[in-house]
């Protein structure tokens, strides 16, 4: 590449890693929205951001609990994302 270096993370290009991260966030966010009852008019970008946030916080919770199963970690990430969506978009503010 003409002497230029490309940032890599574990052998995967940085842009590819970010794209994968965003796609996983979108999937987590979509599962979280699906788990919550009622209609939601949230945009695709907000769904992705809530999914990324749920994935990050869910990963921290999984590590603190010592969860070794990928499926359980996925369920925790979806639950955390659903909690974030509920808290920031669906809860009724106290009057």
DSSP file (Angstrom, degrees, kcal/mol; ACC not computed):
  #  RESIDUE AA STRUCTURE BP1 BP2  ACC     N-H-->O    O-->H-N    N-H-->O    O-->H-N    TCO  KAPPA ALPHA  PHI   PSI    X-CA   Y-CA   Z-CA
    1    1 A X    >         0   0    0      0, 0.0     3,-2.1     0, 0.0     0, 0.0   0.000 360.0 360.0 360.0  43.8    0.0    0.0    0.0
    2    2 A X  T 3   -     0   0    0      1,-0.3     3,-0.1     0, 0.0     0, 0.0   0.809 360.0 -56.3  55.1  36.7    2.7    2.5   -0.9
    3    3 A X  T 3  S+     0   0    0      1,-0.3    -1,-0.3     0, 0.0     2,-0.3   0.467 104.0 130.1  80.1   0.5    4.2    2.5    2.5
    4    4 A X    <   -     0   0    0     -3,-2.1     2,-0.3     1,-0.0    -1,-0.3  -0.633  51.1-135.0 -87.6 147.3    1.0    3.6    4.3
    5    5 A X        -     0   0    0     -2,-0.3     2,-0.5    -3,-0.1    -1,-0.0  -0.775   8.4-146.4-101.7 148.5   -0.2    1.7    7.3
    6    6 A X        -     0   0    0     -2,-0.3     2,-0.3     8,-0.0    -2,-0.0  -0.948  22.8-118.3-113.1 129.7   -3.8    0.5    7.8
    7    7 A X        -     0   0    0     -2,-0.5     7,-2.1     2,-0.0     2,-0.3  -0.495  39.8-177.4 -67.8 128.9   -5.2    0.4   11.4
    8    8 A X  E     -A   13   0A   0     -2,-0.3     2,-0.5     5,-0.2     5,-0.2  -0.944  24.1-156.2-129.3 152.0   -6.2   -3.1   12.3
    9    9 A X  E >  S-A   12   0A   0      3,-3.1     3,-1.5    -2,-0.3    -2,-0.0  -0.946  86.8 -22.7-125.0 106.7   -7.8   -4.7   15.3
   10   10 A X  T 3  S-     0   0    0     -2,-0.5     3,-0.1     1,-0.3    -1,-0.1   0.830 127.5 -50.8  62.1  32.2   -6.9   -8.4   15.5
   11   11 A X  T 3  S+     0   0    0      1,-0.3     2,-0.4     0, 0.0    -1,-0.3   0.378 118.0 109.8  87.7  -4.8   -6.2   -8.6   11.8
   12   12 A X  E <  S-A    9   0A   0     -3,-1.5    -3,-3.1     1,-0.0    -1,-0.3  -0.876  77.2-106.0-105.5 136.3   -9.5   -6.9   10.8
   13   13 A X  E  >  -A    8   0A   0     -2,-0.4     4,-2.4    -5,-0.2    -5,-0.2  -0.233  26.3-121.0 -58.3 147.5   -9.5   -3.4    9.4
   14   14 A X  H  > S+     0   0    0     -7,-2.1     4,-2.4     1,-0.2     5,-0.2   0.886 112.0  50.6 -60.9 -42.3  -10.7   -0.7   11.7
   15   15 A X  H  > S+     0   0    0     -8,-0.2     4,-2.2     1,-0.2    -1,-0.2   0.878 110.6  49.7 -65.3 -36.4  -13.5    0.4    9.4
   16   16 A X  H  > S+     0   0    0      2,-0.2     4,-2.4     1,-0.2    -2,-0.2   0.904 110.3  51.0 -66.4 -40.9  -14.7   -3.2    9.0
   17   17 A X  H  X S+     0   0    0     -4,-2.4     4,-2.4     2,-0.2    -2,-0.2   0.900 110.8  48.1 -63.7 -41.1  -14.6   -3.6   12.8
   18   18 A X  H  X S+     0   0    0     -4,-2.4     4,-2.5     2,-0.2    -1,-0.2   0.905 111.2  51.0 -65.7 -41.3  -16.7   -0.5   13.3
   19   19 A X  H  X S+     0   0    0     -4,-2.2     4,-2.3     2,-0.2    -2,-0.2   0.909 111.5  47.2 -62.8 -42.2  -19.2   -1.7   10.7
   20   20 A X  H  X S+     0   0    0     -4,-2.4     4,-2.6     2,-0.2     5,-0.2   0.917 111.1  52.2 -64.0 -43.2  -19.5   -5.0   12.4
   21   21 A X  H  X S+     0   0    0     -4,-2.4     4,-2.1     1,-0.2    -2,-0.2   0.905 111.4  46.4 -59.0 -43.8  -20.0   -3.3   15.7
   22   22 A X  H  X S+     0   0    0     -4,-2.5     4,-2.3     2,-0.2    -1,-0.2   0.878 111.7  50.8 -68.6 -38.0  -22.8   -1.1   14.3
   23   23 A X  H  X S+     0   0    0     -4,-2.3     4,-2.2     2,-0.2    -2,-0.2   0.898 111.0  48.0 -66.7 -40.2  -24.5   -4.1   12.7
   24   24 A X  H  X S+     0   0    0     -4,-2.6     4,-2.7     2,-0.2    -2,-0.2   0.906 111.1  52.1 -65.0 -40.6  -24.4   -6.1   15.9
   25   25 A X  H  X S+     0   0    0     -4,-2.1     4,-2.8    -5,-0.2    -2,-0.2   0.895 108.3  51.0 -60.5 -40.6  -25.8   -3.0   17.7
   26   26 A X  H  X S+     0   0    0     -4,-2.3     4,-2.5     2,-0.2    -2,-0.2   0.912 111.2  47.7 -63.0 -42.8  -28.6   -2.8   15.1
   27   27 A X  H  X S+     0   0    0     -4,-2.2     4,-2.3     2,-0.2    -2,-0.2   0.919 113.6  46.9 -65.4 -43.4  -29.5   -6.4   15.7
   28   28 A X  H  X S+     0   0    0     -4,-2.7     4,-2.3     2,-0.2    -2,-0.2   0.928 114.1  48.3 -63.4 -45.0  -29.4   -6.0   19.5
   29   29 A X  H  X S+     0   0    0     -4,-2.8     4,-2.5     1,-0.2    -2,-0.2   0.889 110.9  50.5 -62.7 -39.9  -31.5   -2.9   19.3
   30   30 A X  H  X S+     0   0    0     -4,-2.5     4,-2.2     2,-0.2    -1,-0.2   0.910 111.4  48.0 -66.0 -41.9  -34.0   -4.5   17.0
   31   31 A X  H  X S+     0   0    0     -4,-2.3     4,-1.8     2,-0.2    -2,-0.2   0.888 111.7  51.0 -64.4 -38.2  -34.4   -7.5   19.3
   32   32 A X  H  X S+     0   0    0     -4,-2.3     4,-1.1     2,-0.2    -2,-0.2   0.915 110.7  47.6 -66.0 -42.6  -34.8   -5.1   22.2
   33   33 A X  H  < S+     0   0    0     -4,-2.5     3,-0.4     1,-0.2    -2,-0.2   0.888 111.2  51.9 -63.8 -38.4  -37.5   -3.2   20.4
   34   34 A X  H  < S+     0   0    0     -4,-2.2    -1,-0.2     1,-0.2    -2,-0.2   0.839 105.7  55.4 -66.4 -33.3  -39.2   -6.4   19.5
   35   35 A X  H  < S+     0   0    0     -4,-1.8     2,-0.3    -5,-0.1    -1,-0.2   0.750  95.2  78.8 -72.8 -24.2  -39.2   -7.6   23.1
   36   36 A X  S  < S-     0   0    0     -4,-1.1     2,-0.1    -3,-0.4    46,-0.0  -0.682  85.7-120.3 -87.7 137.9  -41.0   -4.4   24.3
   37   37 A X        +     0   0    0     -2,-0.3    -2,-0.1     2,-0.0    -1,-0.1  -0.380  69.6  35.4 -74.8 154.9  -44.8   -4.3   23.8
   38   38 A X  S    S-     0   0    0     -4,-0.1     2,-0.1    -2,-0.1    -2,-0.1  -0.002  92.6 -57.6  92.5 163.8  -46.4   -1.6   21.7
   39   39 A X        -     0   0    0      2,-0.0     2,-0.4    -2,-0.0    -2,-0.0  -0.427  46.2-164.6 -78.2 153.2  -45.6    0.3   18.6
   40   40 A X        -     0   0    0     -2,-0.1    -2,-0.0     2,-0.1    50,-0.0  -0.993  18.2-165.0-142.5 132.5  -42.4    2.4   18.3
   41   41 A X        +     0   0    0     -2,-0.4     2,-0.0     2,-0.0    -2,-0.0   0.060  40.7 144.4-103.3  23.8  -41.5    5.0   15.8
   42   42 A X        -     0   0    0      1,-0.1    -2,-0.1     2,-0.1    47,-0.0  -0.348  50.2-115.3 -66.0 142.0  -37.8    5.1   16.7
   43   43 A X     >  -     0   0    0      1,-0.1     4,-2.2    -2,-0.0     5,-0.2  -0.224  22.5-109.4 -73.1 166.3  -35.4    5.6   13.8
   44   44 A X  H  > S+     0   0    0      1,-0.2     4,-2.3     2,-0.2     5,-0.1   0.884 118.8  52.8 -62.3 -40.3  -32.9    3.1   12.5
   45   45 A X  H  > S+     0   0    0      2,-0.2     4,-2.4     1,-0.2    -1,-0.2   0.907 109.7  46.9 -64.4 -42.8  -30.0    5.2   13.9
   46   46 A X  H  > S+     0   0    0      2,-0.2     4,-2.7     1,-0.2     5,-0.2   0.889 110.5  53.3 -66.9 -37.9  -31.5    5.4   17.4
   47   47 A X  H  X S+     0   0    0     -4,-2.2     4,-2.1     1,-0.2    -2,-0.2   0.925 110.7  47.8 -59.4 -44.2  -32.2    1.7   17.3
   48   48 A X  H  X S+     0   0    0     -4,-2.3     4,-2.6     2,-0.2    -2,-0.2   0.913 111.6  49.5 -63.5 -44.0  -28.6    1.1   16.5
   49   49 A X  H  X S+     0   0    0     -4,-2.4     4,-2.7     1,-0.2    -2,-0.2   0.912 111.3  48.1 -65.3 -42.4  -27.3    3.5   19.2
   50   50 A X  H  X S+     0   0    0     -4,-2.7     4,-2.6     1,-0.2    -1,-0.2   0.882 112.6  50.6 -64.2 -36.3  -29.5    1.8   21.9
   51   51 A X  H  X S+     0   0    0     -4,-2.1     4,-2.3    -5,-0.2    -2,-0.2   0.901 110.6  47.7 -66.8 -41.3  -28.3   -1.6   20.7
   52   52 A X  H  X S+     0   0    0     -4,-2.6     4,-2.5     2,-0.2    -2,-0.2   0.929 114.1  47.5 -64.5 -44.5  -24.6   -0.5   20.9
   53   53 A X  H  X S+     0   0    0     -4,-2.7     4,-2.7     1,-0.2     5,-0.3   0.915 112.8  48.7 -62.3 -42.7  -25.2    1.0   24.3
   54   54 A X  H  X S+     0   0    0     -4,-2.6     4,-2.5     1,-0.2    -1,-0.2   0.873 111.0  51.1 -64.1 -37.3  -27.0   -2.2   25.4
   55   55 A X  H  X S+     0   0    0     -4,-2.3     4,-2.1     2,-0.2    -2,-0.2   0.918 112.8  45.0 -65.2 -43.7  -24.2   -4.3   24.0
   56   56 A X  H  X S+     0   0    0     -4,-2.5     4,-1.8     2,-0.2    -2,-0.2   0.957 119.2  40.0 -67.2 -50.3  -21.5   -2.4   25.9
   57   57 A X  H  X S+     0   0    0     -4,-2.7     4,-2.5     1,-0.2    -2,-0.2   0.889 115.3  53.0 -66.6 -38.2  -23.4   -2.2   29.2
   58   58 A X  H  X S+     0   0    0     -4,-2.5     4,-2.6    -5,-0.3    -1,-0.2   0.866 107.1  52.5 -64.0 -36.2  -24.5   -5.8   28.8
   59   59 A X  H  X S+     0   0    0     -4,-2.1     4,-2.3     2,-0.2    -1,-0.2   0.888 109.3  49.1 -65.1 -39.2  -21.0   -6.9   28.2
   60   60 A X  H  X S+     0   0    0     -4,-1.8     4,-2.4     2,-0.2    -2,-0.2   0.933 112.7  47.3 -64.4 -45.6  -19.9   -5.2   31.4
   61   61 A X  H  X S+     0   0    0     -4,-2.5     4,-2.2     1,-0.2    -2,-0.2   0.915 111.4  51.4 -62.2 -43.1  -22.7   -6.8   33.4
   62   62 A X  H  X>S+     0   0    0     -4,-2.6     5,-2.6     1,-0.2     4,-0.8   0.906 111.1  47.7 -60.9 -42.5  -21.8  -10.2   31.8
   63   63 A X  H ><5S+     0   0    0     -4,-2.3     3,-0.5     1,-0.2    -1,-0.2   0.903 111.0  50.7 -66.2 -40.7  -18.2   -9.9   32.8
   64   64 A X  H 3<5S+     0   0    0     -4,-2.4    -1,-0.2     1,-0.2    -2,-0.2   0.858 113.4  45.9 -64.8 -34.5  -19.1   -8.8   36.4
   65   65 A X  H 3<5S-     0   0    0     -4,-2.2    -1,-0.2    -5,-0.2    -2,-0.2   0.578 111.4-122.5 -83.1 -10.0  -21.4  -11.8   36.7
   66   66 A X  T <<5 +     0   0    0     -4,-0.8     2,-0.3    -3,-0.5    -3,-0.2   0.823  44.5 175.8  73.3  31.8  -18.8  -14.2   35.2
   67   67 A X      < +     0   0    0     -5,-2.6    -1,-0.2    -6,-0.2    -2,-0.1  -0.549  14.9 179.2 -73.4 128.6  -21.0  -15.3   32.4
   68   68 A X        +     0   0    0     -2,-0.3     2,-0.4     5,-0.0    -1,-0.2   0.601  51.5  93.9-103.4 -15.3  -19.2  -17.7   30.1
   69   69 A X     >  -     0   0    0      1,-0.1     4,-2.0     2,-0.0     5,-0.1  -0.641  61.6-152.0 -85.8 132.0  -22.0  -18.4   27.7
   70   70 A X  H  > S+     0   0    0     -2,-0.4     4,-2.3     2,-0.2    -1,-0.1   0.872  98.1  54.0 -66.4 -37.5  -22.4  -16.3   24.5
   71   71 A X  H  > S+     0   0    0      2,-0.2     4,-2.2     1,-0.2    -1,-0.2   0.899 109.3  47.0 -65.6 -41.3  -26.1  -16.9   24.4
   72   72 A X  H  > S+     0   0    0      2,-0.2     4,-2.3     1,-0.2    -1,-0.2   0.899 111.4  51.7 -67.4 -40.0  -26.6  -15.7   28.0
   73   73 A X  H  X S+     0   0    0     -4,-2.0     4,-2.3     2,-0.2    -2,-0.2   0.888 109.4  50.6 -62.3 -38.9  -24.4  -12.6   27.2
   74   74 A X  H  X S+     0   0    0     -4,-2.3     4,-2.4     2,-0.2    -2,-0.2   0.919 109.7  49.8 -63.1 -44.5  -26.6  -11.9   24.2
   75   75 A X  H  X S+     0   0    0     -4,-2.2     4,-2.3     1,-0.2    -2,-0.2   0.886 110.8  49.8 -63.1 -38.8  -29.7  -12.2   26.3
   76   76 A X  H  X S+     0   0    0     -4,-2.3     4,-2.6     2,-0.2    -1,-0.2   0.911 110.0  50.8 -65.8 -42.2  -28.2   -9.8   28.9
   77   77 A X  H  X S+     0   0    0     -4,-2.3     4,-2.4     2,-0.2    -2,-0.2   0.907 111.8  47.1 -62.4 -42.4  -27.3   -7.3   26.1
   78   78 A X  H  X S+     0   0    0     -4,-2.4     4,-2.6     2,-0.2    -1,-0.2   0.909 112.5  50.1 -65.6 -41.8  -30.8   -7.4   24.7
   79   79 A X  H  X S+     0   0    0     -4,-2.3     4,-2.2     2,-0.2    -2,-0.2   0.908 111.8  47.2 -64.1 -41.5  -32.3   -7.0   28.2
   80   80 A X  H  X S+     0   0    0     -4,-2.6     4,-2.3     2,-0.2    -2,-0.2   0.918 112.6  49.3 -66.3 -42.6  -30.1   -4.0   28.9
   81   81 A X  H  X S+     0   0    0     -4,-2.4     4,-2.6     2,-0.2    -2,-0.2   0.904 110.8  50.5 -62.7 -40.8  -30.9   -2.4   25.5
   82   82 A X  H  X S+     0   0    0     -4,-2.6     4,-2.7     1,-0.2    -1,-0.2   0.898 109.7  51.2 -63.7 -39.4  -34.6   -3.0   26.2
   83   83 A X  H  X S+     0   0    0     -4,-2.2     4,-2.6     2,-0.2    -2,-0.2   0.894 110.3  48.9 -63.5 -39.8  -34.2   -1.3   29.5
   84   84 A X  H  X S+     0   0    0     -4,-2.3     4,-2.6     2,-0.2     5,-0.3   0.922 112.0  48.2 -64.9 -44.1  -32.5    1.7   27.9
   85   85 A X  H  X>S+     0   0    0     -4,-2.6     4,-2.1     1,-0.2     5,-0.8   0.932 114.1  46.6 -62.6 -45.1  -35.2    2.0   25.3
   86   86 A X  I  X>S+     0   0    0     -4,-2.7     5,-1.9     3,-0.2     4,-1.3   0.942 114.3  47.4 -61.9 -46.6  -37.9    1.8   27.9
   87   87 A X  I  <5S+     0   0    0     -4,-2.6    -2,-0.2     1,-0.2    -1,-0.2   0.906 121.1  34.0 -63.6 -43.8  -36.2    4.3   30.3
   88   88 A X  I  <5S+     0   0    0     -4,-2.6    -1,-0.2    -5,-0.2    -2,-0.2   0.691 134.1  17.9 -90.3 -18.6  -35.5    6.9   27.6
   89   89 A X  I  <5S+     0   0    0     -4,-2.1    -3,-0.2    -5,-0.3    -2,-0.2   0.684 126.0  33.1-124.4 -25.6  -38.5    6.6   25.3
   90   90 A X  I  <<S+     0   0    0     -4,-1.3    -3,-0.2    -5,-0.8    -4,-0.1   0.656  81.7 102.2-116.3 -16.7  -41.4    4.8   26.9
   91   91 A X  S   <S-     0   0    0     -5,-1.9     2,-0.6    -6,-0.2    -4,-0.0  -0.372  72.4-117.5 -71.4 150.8  -41.6    5.5   30.6
   92   92 A X        -     0   0    0     -2,-0.0    -1,-0.1     1,-0.0     2,-0.1  -0.771  28.9-125.4 -87.7 122.9  -44.1    8.0   31.8
   93   93 A X        -     0   0    0     -2,-0.6     2,-0.3     1,-0.1    -1,-0.0  -0.394  30.1-104.3 -67.5 145.0  -42.5   11.0   33.5
   94   94 A X              0   0    0      1,-0.1    -1,-0.1    -2,-0.1     0, 0.0  -0.510 360.0 360.0 -70.8 132.8  -43.7   11.7   37.0
   95   95 A X              0   0    0     -2,-0.3    -1,-0.1    -3,-0.1    -2,-0.1   0.457 360.0 360.0 -87.1 360.0  -46.0   14.7   37.0
